[in-house]
């Protein structure tokens, strides 16, 4: 059986943790002037991948 290729886009966006995967939050890249300070503050830091999406992320990263 051939080697499995990792989805490179997913590899740059997700990292495995002890209990799932972590990723950046969306809507923090551009057009920041119209977004409130509170909204931008809550978008800081990392988020966890939702339980419904863990399986698909694991498949893209070849973590079965």
mmCIF file of the N, C-alpha and C atoms, coordinates in Angstrom:
data_MODEL
# 
_entry.id   MODEL 
# 
loop_
_atom_site.group_PDB 
_atom_site.id 
_atom_site.type_symbol 
_atom_site.label_atom_id 
_atom_site.label_alt_id 
_atom_site.label_comp_id 
_atom_site.label_asym_id 
_atom_site.label_entity_id 
_atom_site.label_seq_id 
_atom_site.pdbx_PDB_ins_code 
_atom_site.Cartn_x 
_atom_site.Cartn_y 
_atom_site.Cartn_z 
_atom_site.occupancy 
_atom_site.B_iso_or_equiv 
_atom_site.pdbx_formal_charge 
_atom_site.auth_seq_id 
_atom_site.auth_comp_id 
_atom_site.auth_asym_id 
_atom_site.auth_atom_id 
_atom_site.pdbx_PDB_model_num 
ATOM 1   N N  . UNK A 1 1  ? 0.850   -1.188 0.000  1.00 0.00 ? 1  UNK A N  1 
ATOM 2   C CA . UNK A 1 1  ? 0.000   0.000  0.000  1.00 0.00 ? 1  UNK A CA 1 
ATOM 3   C C  . UNK A 1 1  ? 0.889   1.242  0.000  1.00 0.00 ? 1  UNK A C  1 
ATOM 4   N N  . UNK A 1 2  ? 0.548   2.253  -0.835 1.00 0.00 ? 2  UNK A N  1 
ATOM 5   C CA . UNK A 1 2  ? 1.390   3.445  -0.900 1.00 0.00 ? 2  UNK A CA 1 
ATOM 6   C C  . UNK A 1 2  ? 1.256   4.302  0.358  1.00 0.00 ? 2  UNK A C  1 
ATOM 7   N N  . UNK A 1 3  ? 2.216   5.182  0.533  1.00 0.00 ? 3  UNK A N  1 
ATOM 8   C CA . UNK A 1 3  ? 2.164   6.115  1.656  1.00 0.00 ? 3  UNK A CA 1 
ATOM 9   C C  . UNK A 1 3  ? 0.993   7.074  1.469  1.00 0.00 ? 3  UNK A C  1 
ATOM 10  N N  . UNK A 1 4  ? 0.412   7.498  2.578  1.00 0.00 ? 4  UNK A N  1 
ATOM 11  C CA . UNK A 1 4  ? -0.690  8.450  2.527  1.00 0.00 ? 4  UNK A CA 1 
ATOM 12  C C  . UNK A 1 4  ? -0.137  9.870  2.518  1.00 0.00 ? 4  UNK A C  1 
ATOM 13  N N  . UNK A 1 5  ? -0.735  10.719 1.695  1.00 0.00 ? 5  UNK A N  1 
ATOM 14  C CA . UNK A 1 5  ? -0.292  12.107 1.652  1.00 0.00 ? 5  UNK A CA 1 
ATOM 15  C C  . UNK A 1 5  ? -1.144  12.948 2.588  1.00 0.00 ? 5  UNK A C  1 
ATOM 16  N N  . UNK A 1 6  ? -0.485  13.793 3.354  1.00 0.00 ? 6  UNK A N  1 
ATOM 17  C CA . UNK A 1 6  ? -1.170  14.720 4.243  1.00 0.00 ? 6  UNK A CA 1 
ATOM 18  C C  . UNK A 1 6  ? -1.709  15.882 3.427  1.00 0.00 ? 6  UNK A C  1 
ATOM 19  N N  . UNK A 1 7  ? -2.901  16.332 3.760  1.00 0.00 ? 7  UNK A N  1 
ATOM 20  C CA . UNK A 1 7  ? -3.449  17.529 3.143  1.00 0.00 ? 7  UNK A CA 1 
ATOM 21  C C  . UNK A 1 7  ? -2.653  18.721 3.683  1.00 0.00 ? 7  UNK A C  1 
ATOM 22  N N  . UNK A 1 8  ? -1.850  19.342 2.843  1.00 0.00 ? 8  UNK A N  1 
ATOM 23  C CA . UNK A 1 8  ? -0.924  20.383 3.297  1.00 0.00 ? 8  UNK A CA 1 
ATOM 24  C C  . UNK A 1 8  ? -1.654  21.621 3.800  1.00 0.00 ? 8  UNK A C  1 
ATOM 25  N N  . UNK A 1 9  ? -2.808  21.944 3.220  1.00 0.00 ? 9  UNK A N  1 
ATOM 26  C CA . UNK A 1 9  ? -3.587  23.086 3.708  1.00 0.00 ? 9  UNK A CA 1 
ATOM 27  C C  . UNK A 1 9  ? -4.060  22.845 5.128  1.00 0.00 ? 9  UNK A C  1 
ATOM 28  N N  . UNK A 1 10 ? -4.501  21.624 5.403  1.00 0.00 ? 10 UNK A N  1 
ATOM 29  C CA . UNK A 1 10 ? -4.974  21.277 6.750  1.00 0.00 ? 10 UNK A CA 1 
ATOM 30  C C  . UNK A 1 10 ? -3.809  21.238 7.732  1.00 0.00 ? 10 UNK A C  1 
ATOM 31  N N  . UNK A 1 11 ? -2.650  20.780 7.281  1.00 0.00 ? 11 UNK A N  1 
ATOM 32  C CA . UNK A 1 11 ? -1.481  20.691 8.159  1.00 0.00 ? 11 UNK A CA 1 
ATOM 33  C C  . UNK A 1 11 ? -1.051  22.067 8.654  1.00 0.00 ? 11 UNK A C  1 
ATOM 34  N N  . UNK A 1 12 ? -1.296  23.097 7.842  1.00 0.00 ? 12 UNK A N  1 
ATOM 35  C CA . UNK A 1 12 ? -0.927  24.456 8.239  1.00 0.00 ? 12 UNK A CA 1 
ATOM 36  C C  . UNK A 1 12 ? -1.969  25.090 9.153  1.00 0.00 ? 12 UNK A C  1 
ATOM 37  N N  . UNK A 1 13 ? -3.177  24.546 9.183  1.00 0.00 ? 13 UNK A N  1 
ATOM 38  C CA . UNK A 1 13 ? -4.269  25.149 9.939  1.00 0.00 ? 13 UNK A CA 1 
ATOM 39  C C  . UNK A 1 13 ? -4.590  24.467 11.256 1.00 0.00 ? 13 UNK A C  1 
ATOM 40  N N  . UNK A 1 14 ? -4.282  23.182 11.371 1.00 0.00 ? 14 UNK A N  1 
ATOM 41  C CA . UNK A 1 14 ? -4.659  22.420 12.558 1.00 0.00 ? 14 UNK A CA 1 
ATOM 42  C C  . UNK A 1 14 ? -3.453  21.780 13.210 1.00 0.00 ? 14 UNK A C  1 
ATOM 43  N N  . UNK A 1 15 ? -3.491  21.676 14.544 1.00 0.00 ? 15 UNK A N  1 
ATOM 44  C CA . UNK A 1 15 ? -2.456  20.968 15.301 1.00 0.00 ? 15 UNK A CA 1 
ATOM 45  C C  . UNK A 1 15 ? -3.159  20.028 16.260 1.00 0.00 ? 15 UNK A C  1 
ATOM 46  N N  . UNK A 1 16 ? -2.619  18.830 16.410 1.00 0.00 ? 16 UNK A N  1 
ATOM 47  C CA . UNK A 1 16 ? -3.213  17.844 17.311 1.00 0.00 ? 16 UNK A CA 1 
ATOM 48  C C  . UNK A 1 16 ? -2.882  18.203 18.754 1.00 0.00 ? 16 UNK A C  1 
ATOM 49  N N  . UNK A 1 17 ? -3.845  17.991 19.638 1.00 0.00 ? 17 UNK A N  1 
ATOM 50  C CA . UNK A 1 17 ? -3.641  18.160 21.067 1.00 0.00 ? 17 UNK A CA 1 
ATOM 51  C C  . UNK A 1 17 ? -4.012  16.846 21.742 1.00 0.00 ? 17 UNK A C  1 
ATOM 52  N N  . UNK A 1 18 ? -3.921  16.815 23.052 1.00 0.00 ? 18 UNK A N  1 
ATOM 53  C CA . UNK A 1 18 ? -4.224  15.581 23.781 1.00 0.00 ? 18 UNK A CA 1 
ATOM 54  C C  . UNK A 1 18 ? -5.678  15.160 23.610 1.00 0.00 ? 18 UNK A C  1 
ATOM 55  N N  . UNK A 1 19 ? -6.589  16.144 23.494 1.00 0.00 ? 19 UNK A N  1 
ATOM 56  C CA . UNK A 1 19 ? -7.999  15.782 23.357 1.00 0.00 ? 19 UNK A CA 1 
ATOM 57  C C  . UNK A 1 19 ? -8.658  16.467 22.167 1.00 0.00 ? 19 UNK A C  1 
ATOM 58  N N  . UNK A 1 20 ? -8.042  16.391 21.002 1.00 0.00 ? 20 UNK A N  1 
ATOM 59  C CA . UNK A 1 20 ? -8.650  16.928 19.793 1.00 0.00 ? 20 UNK A CA 1 
ATOM 60  C C  . UNK A 1 20 ? -7.657  17.699 18.948 1.00 0.00 ? 20 UNK A C  1 
ATOM 61  N N  . UNK A 1 21 ? -8.139  18.766 18.311 1.00 0.00 ? 21 UNK A N  1 
ATOM 62  C CA . UNK A 1 21 ? -7.304  19.592 17.441 1.00 0.00 ? 21 UNK A CA 1 
ATOM 63  C C  . UNK A 1 21 ? -7.555  21.048 17.756 1.00 0.00 ? 21 UNK A C  1 
ATOM 64  N N  . UNK A 1 22 ? -6.517  21.861 17.613 1.00 0.00 ? 22 UNK A N  1 
ATOM 65  C CA . UNK A 1 22 ? -6.674  23.292 17.827 1.00 0.00 ? 22 UNK A CA 1 
ATOM 66  C C  . UNK A 1 22 ? -6.486  24.010 16.500 1.00 0.00 ? 22 UNK A C  1 
ATOM 67  N N  . UNK A 1 23 ? -7.095  25.199 16.396 1.00 0.00 ? 23 UNK A N  1 
ATOM 68  C CA . UNK A 1 23 ? -7.011  25.988 15.173 1.00 0.00 ? 23 UNK A CA 1 
ATOM 69  C C  . UNK A 1 23 ? -7.236  27.450 15.520 1.00 0.00 ? 23 UNK A C  1 
ATOM 70  N N  . UNK A 1 24 ? -6.954  28.319 14.564 1.00 0.00 ? 24 UNK A N  1 
ATOM 71  C CA . UNK A 1 24 ? -7.207  29.744 14.749 1.00 0.00 ? 24 UNK A CA 1 
ATOM 72  C C  . UNK A 1 24 ? -8.665  30.051 14.516 1.00 0.00 ? 24 UNK A C  1 
ATOM 73  N N  . UNK A 1 25 ? -9.152  31.131 15.103 1.00 0.00 ? 25 UNK A N  1 
ATOM 74  C CA . UNK A 1 25 ? -10.529 31.545 14.870 1.00 0.00 ? 25 UNK A CA 1 
ATOM 75  C C  . UNK A 1 25 ? -10.609 32.337 13.569 1.00 0.00 ? 25 UNK A C  1 
ATOM 76  N N  . UNK A 1 26 ? -11.743 32.305 12.933 1.00 0.00 ? 26 UNK A N  1 
ATOM 77  C CA . UNK A 1 26 ? -11.959 33.019 11.676 1.00 0.00 ? 26 UNK A CA 1 
ATOM 78  C C  . UNK A 1 26 ? -12.275 34.494 11.946 1.00 0.00 ? 26 UNK A C  1 
ATOM 79  N N  . UNK A 1 27 ? -12.263 35.298 10.896 1.00 0.00 ? 27 UNK A N  1 
ATOM 80  C CA . UNK A 1 27 ? -12.660 36.715 10.903 1.00 0.00 ? 27 UNK A CA 1 
ATOM 81  C C  . UNK A 1 27 ? -11.696 37.622 11.654 1.00 0.00 ? 27 UNK A C  1 
ATOM 82  N N  . UNK A 1 28 ? -10.417 37.306 11.634 1.00 0.00 ? 28 UNK A N  1 
ATOM 83  C CA . UNK A 1 28 ? -9.449  38.160 12.317 1.00 0.00 ? 28 UNK A CA 1 
ATOM 84  C C  . UNK A 1 28 ? -8.319  38.551 11.372 1.00 0.00 ? 28 UNK A C  1 
ATOM 85  N N  . UNK A 1 29 ? -8.546  38.509 10.059 1.00 0.00 ? 29 UNK A N  1 
ATOM 86  C CA . UNK A 1 29 ? -7.467  38.748 9.105  1.00 0.00 ? 29 UNK A CA 1 
ATOM 87  C C  . UNK A 1 29 ? -7.475  40.144 8.477  1.00 0.00 ? 29 UNK A C  1 
ATOM 88  N N  . UNK A 1 30 ? -8.617  40.635 8.080  1.00 0.00 ? 30 UNK A N  1 
ATOM 89  C CA . UNK A 1 30 ? -8.649  41.936 7.400  1.00 0.00 ? 30 UNK A CA 1 
ATOM 90  C C  . UNK A 1 30 ? -9.985  42.602 7.666  1.00 0.00 ? 30 UNK A C  1 
ATOM 91  N N  . UNK A 1 31 ? -10.104 43.861 7.234  1.00 0.00 ? 31 UNK A N  1 
ATOM 92  C CA . UNK A 1 31 ? -11.271 44.707 7.500  1.00 0.00 ? 31 UNK A CA 1 
ATOM 93  C C  . UNK A 1 31 ? -11.541 44.745 9.010  1.00 0.00 ? 31 UNK A C  1 
ATOM 94  N N  . UNK A 1 32 ? -10.494 45.063 9.757  1.00 0.00 ? 32 UNK A N  1 
ATOM 95  C CA . UNK A 1 32 ? -10.599 45.055 11.213 1.00 0.00 ? 32 UNK A CA 1 
ATOM 96  C C  . UNK A 1 32 ? -11.120 46.377 11.777 1.00 0.00 ? 32 UNK A C  1 
ATOM 97  N N  . UNK A 1 33 ? -11.135 47.436 10.952 1.00 0.00 ? 33 UNK A N  1 
ATOM 98  C CA . UNK A 1 33 ? -11.531 48.743 11.477 1.00 0.00 ? 33 UNK A CA 1 
ATOM 99  C C  . UNK A 1 33 ? -13.003 48.799 11.845 1.00 0.00 ? 33 UNK A C  1 
ATOM 100 N N  . UNK A 1 34 ? -13.848 48.097 11.103 1.00 0.00 ? 34 UNK A N  1 
ATOM 101 C CA . UNK A 1 34 ? -15.287 48.143 11.403 1.00 0.00 ? 34 UNK A CA 1 
ATOM 102 C C  . UNK A 1 34 ? -15.703 47.157 12.480 1.00 0.00 ? 34 UNK A C  1 
ATOM 103 N N  . UNK A 1 35 ? -14.814 46.258 12.869 1.00 0.00 ? 35 UNK A N  1 
ATOM 104 C CA . UNK A 1 35 ? -15.138 45.292 13.923 1.00 0.00 ? 35 UNK A CA 1 
ATOM 105 C C  . UNK A 1 35 ? -14.829 45.904 15.287 1.00 0.00 ? 35 UNK A C  1 
ATOM 106 N N  . UNK A 1 36 ? -15.688 45.628 16.241 1.00 0.00 ? 36 UNK A N  1 
ATOM 107 C CA . UNK A 1 36 ? -15.528 46.226 17.558 1.00 0.00 ? 36 UNK A CA 1 
ATOM 108 C C  . UNK A 1 36 ? -14.320 45.624 18.280 1.00 0.00 ? 36 UNK A C  1 
ATOM 109 N N  . UNK A 1 37 ? -13.800 46.379 19.223 1.00 0.00 ? 37 UNK A N  1 
ATOM 110 C CA . UNK A 1 37 ? -12.655 45.924 20.010 1.00 0.00 ? 37 UNK A CA 1 
ATOM 111 C C  . UNK A 1 37 ? -13.005 44.658 20.772 1.00 0.00 ? 37 UNK A C  1 
ATOM 112 N N  . UNK A 1 38 ? -14.216 44.603 21.291 1.00 0.00 ? 38 UNK A N  1 
ATOM 113 C CA . UNK A 1 38 ? -14.657 43.422 22.038 1.00 0.00 ? 38 UNK A CA 1 
ATOM 114 C C  . UNK A 1 38 ? -14.687 42.191 21.139 1.00 0.00 ? 38 UNK A C  1 
ATOM 115 N N  . UNK A 1 39 ? -15.195 42.365 19.926 1.00 0.00 ? 39 UNK A N  1 
ATOM 116 C CA . UNK A 1 39 ? -15.262 41.242 18.981 1.00 0.00 ? 39 UNK A CA 1 
ATOM 117 C C  . UNK A 1 39 ? -13.873 40.728 18.628 1.00 0.00 ? 39 UNK A C  1 
ATOM 118 N N  . UNK A 1 40 ? -12.940 41.659 18.363 1.00 0.00 ? 40 UNK A N  1 
ATOM 119 C CA . UNK A 1 40 ? -11.564 41.265 18.025 1.00 0.00 ? 40 UNK A CA 1 
ATOM 120 C C  . UNK A 1 40 ? -10.874 40.614 19.216 1.00 0.00 ? 40 UNK A C  1 
ATOM 121 N N  . UNK A 1 41 ? -11.153 41.096 20.405 1.00 0.00 ? 41 UNK A N  1 
ATOM 122 C CA . UNK A 1 41 ? -10.562 40.526 21.615 1.00 0.00 ? 41 UNK A CA 1 
ATOM 123 C C  . UNK A 1 41 ? -11.019 39.085 21.805 1.00 0.00 ? 41 UNK A C  1 
ATOM 124 N N  . UNK A 1 42 ? -12.277 38.817 21.547 1.00 0.00 ? 42 UNK A N  1 
ATOM 125 C CA . UNK A 1 42 ? -12.797 37.457 21.712 1.00 0.00 ? 42 UNK A CA 1 
ATOM 126 C C  . UNK A 1 42 ? -12.330 36.514 20.606 1.00 0.00 ? 42 UNK A C  1 
ATOM 127 N N  . UNK A 1 43 ? -11.824 37.073 19.522 1.00 0.00 ? 43 UNK A N  1 
ATOM 128 C CA . UNK A 1 43 ? -11.304 36.235 18.430 1.00 0.00 ? 43 UNK A CA 1 
ATOM 129 C C  . UNK A 1 43 ? -9.832  35.886 18.619 1.00 0.00 ? 43 UNK A C  1 
ATOM 130 N N  . UNK A 1 44 ? -9.189  36.426 19.655 1.00 0.00 ? 44 UNK A N  1 
ATOM 131 C CA . UNK A 1 44 ? -7.783  36.112 19.914 1.00 0.00 ? 44 UNK A CA 1 
ATOM 132 C C  . UNK A 1 44 ? -7.606  34.682 20.358 1.00 0.00 ? 44 UNK A C  1 
ATOM 133 N N  . UNK A 1 45 ? -6.374  34.211 20.280 1.00 0.00 ? 45 UNK A N  1 
ATOM 134 C CA . UNK A 1 45 ? -6.054  32.890 20.814 1.00 0.00 ? 45 UNK A CA 1 
ATOM 135 C C  . UNK A 1 45 ? -6.492  31.767 19.909 1.00 0.00 ? 45 UNK A C  1 
ATOM 136 N N  . UNK A 1 46 ? -6.499  30.574 20.438 1.00 0.00 ? 46 UNK A N  1 
ATOM 137 C CA . UNK A 1 46 ? -6.828  29.393 19.643 1.00 0.00 ? 46 UNK A CA 1 
ATOM 138 C C  . UNK A 1 46 ? -8.199  28.857 20.017 1.00 0.00 ? 46 UNK A C  1 
ATOM 139 N N  . UNK A 1 47 ? -8.765  28.113 19.099 1.00 0.00 ? 47 UNK A N  1 
ATOM 140 C CA . UNK A 1 47 ? -10.064 27.498 19.293 1.00 0.00 ? 47 UNK A CA 1 
ATOM 141 C C  . UNK A 1 47 ? -9.891  25.999 19.099 1.00 0.00 ? 47 UNK A C  1 
ATOM 142 N N  . UNK A 1 48 ? -10.884 25.238 19.495 1.00 0.00 ? 48 UNK A N  1 
ATOM 143 C CA . UNK A 1 48 ? -10.832 23.791 19.299 1.00 0.00 ? 48 UNK A CA 1 
ATOM 144 C C  . UNK A 1 48 ? -11.793 23.399 18.195 1.00 0.00 ? 48 UNK A C  1 
ATOM 145 N N  . UNK A 1 49 ? -11.398 22.417 17.400 1.00 0.00 ? 49 UNK A N  1 
ATOM 146 C CA . UNK A 1 49 ? -12.249 21.928 16.318 1.00 0.00 ? 49 UNK A CA 1 
ATOM 147 C C  . UNK A 1 49 ? -13.477 21.268 16.938 1.00 0.00 ? 49 UNK A C  1 
ATOM 148 N N  . UNK A 1 50 ? -14.637 21.559 16.368 1.00 0.00 ? 50 UNK A N  1 
ATOM 149 C CA . UNK A 1 50 ? -15.887 21.006 16.868 1.00 0.00 ? 50 UNK A CA 1 
ATOM 150 C C  . UNK A 1 50 ? -15.903 19.485 16.733 1.00 0.00 ? 50 UNK A C  1 
ATOM 151 N N  . UNK A 1 51 ? -16.602 18.832 17.625 1.00 0.00 ? 51 UNK A N  1 
ATOM 152 C CA . UNK A 1 51 ? -16.652 17.362 17.656 1.00 0.00 ? 51 UNK A CA 1 
ATOM 153 C C  . UNK A 1 51 ? -17.150 16.781 16.336 1.00 0.00 ? 51 UNK A C  1 
ATOM 154 N N  . UNK A 1 52 ? -18.045 17.501 15.646 1.00 0.00 ? 52 UNK A N  1 
ATOM 155 C CA . UNK A 1 52 ? -18.584 17.021 14.380 1.00 0.00 ? 52 UNK A CA 1 
ATOM 156 C C  . UNK A 1 52 ? -17.532 17.015 13.275 1.00 0.00 ? 52 UNK A C  1 
ATOM 157 N N  . UNK A 1 53 ? -16.488 17.833 13.410 1.00 0.00 ? 53 UNK A N  1 
ATOM 158 C CA . UNK A 1 53 ? -15.473 17.957 12.365 1.00 0.00 ? 53 UNK A CA 1 
ATOM 159 C C  . UNK A 1 53 ? -14.177 17.227 12.675 1.00 0.00 ? 53 UNK A C  1 
ATOM 160 N N  . UNK A 1 54 ? -14.043 16.656 13.860 1.00 0.00 ? 54 UNK A N  1 
ATOM 161 C CA . UNK A 1 54 ? -12.786 16.022 14.273 1.00 0.00 ? 54 UNK A CA 1 
ATOM 162 C C  . UNK A 1 54 ? -12.407 14.880 13.328 1.00 0.00 ? 54 UNK A C  1 
ATOM 163 N N  . UNK A 1 55 ? -13.395 14.091 12.920 1.00 0.00 ? 55 UNK A N  1 
ATOM 164 C CA . UNK A 1 55 ? -13.107 12.936 12.065 1.00 0.00 ? 55 UNK A CA 1 
ATOM 165 C C  . UNK A 1 55 ? -12.529 13.362 10.718 1.00 0.00 ? 55 UNK A C  1 
ATOM 166 N N  . UNK A 1 56 ? -13.111 14.401 10.100 1.00 0.00 ? 56 UNK A N  1 
ATOM 167 C CA . UNK A 1 56 ? -12.623 14.846 8.799  1.00 0.00 ? 56 UNK A CA 1 
ATOM 168 C C  . UNK A 1 56 ? -11.238 15.480 8.910  1.00 0.00 ? 56 UNK A C  1 
ATOM 169 N N  . UNK A 1 57 ? -10.981 16.213 9.978  1.00 0.00 ? 57 UNK A N  1 
ATOM 170 C CA . UNK A 1 57 ? -9.653  16.804 10.192 1.00 0.00 ? 57 UNK A CA 1 
ATOM 171 C C  . UNK A 1 57 ? -8.626  15.694 10.400 1.00 0.00 ? 57 UNK A C  1 
ATOM 172 N N  . UNK A 1 58 ? -8.989  14.682 11.154 1.00 0.00 ? 58 UNK A N  1 
ATOM 173 C CA . UNK A 1 58 ? -8.078  13.558 11.398 1.00 0.00 ? 58 UNK A CA 1 
ATOM 174 C C  . UNK A 1 58 ? -7.739  12.837 10.099 1.00 0.00 ? 58 UNK A C  1 
ATOM 175 N N  . UNK A 1 59 ? -8.714  12.712 9.212  1.00 0.00 ? 59 UNK A N  1 
ATOM 176 C CA . UNK A 1 59 ? -8.463  12.047 7.928  1.00 0.00 ? 59 UNK A CA 1 
ATOM 177 C C  . UNK A 1 59 ? -7.522  12.876 7.060  1.00 0.00 ? 59 UNK A C  1 
ATOM 178 N N  . UNK A 1 60 ? -7.675  14.196 7.089  1.00 0.00 ? 60 UNK A N  1 
ATOM 179 C CA . UNK A 1 60 ? -6.800  15.052 6.280  1.00 0.00 ? 60 UNK A CA 1 
ATOM 180 C C  . UNK A 1 60 ? -5.366  15.015 6.784  1.00 0.00 ? 60 UNK A C  1 
ATOM 181 N N  . UNK A 1 61 ? -5.200  14.809 8.110  1.00 0.00 ? 61 UNK A N  1 
ATOM 182 C CA . UNK A 1 61 ? -3.871  14.773 8.702  1.00 0.00 ? 61 UNK A CA 1 
ATOM 183 C C  . UNK A 1 61 ? -3.341  13.349 8.870  1.00 0.00 ? 61 UNK A C  1 
ATOM 184 N N  . UNK A 1 62 ? -4.092  12.372 8.354  1.00 0.00 ? 62 UNK A N  1 
ATOM 185 C CA . UNK A 1 62 ? -3.713  10.957 8.424  1.00 0.00 ? 62 UNK A CA 1 
ATOM 186 C C  . UNK A 1 62 ? -3.548  10.470 9.861  1.00 0.00 ? 62 UNK A C  1 
ATOM 187 N N  . UNK A 1 63 ? -4.406  10.947 10.748 1.00 0.00 ? 63 UNK A N  1 
ATOM 188 C CA . UNK A 1 63 ? -4.416  10.474 12.123 1.00 0.00 ? 63 UNK A CA 1 
ATOM 189 C C  . UNK A 1 63 ? -5.658  9.610  12.313 1.00 0.00 ? 63 UNK A C  1 
ATOM 190 N N  . UNK A 1 64 ? -5.552  8.315  12.001 1.00 0.00 ? 64 UNK A N  1 
ATOM 191 C CA . UNK A 1 64 ? -6.738  7.459  12.141 1.00 0.00 ? 64 UNK A CA 1 
ATOM 192 C C  . UNK A 1 64 ? -6.829  6.900  13.498 1.00 0.00 ? 64 UNK A C  1 
# 
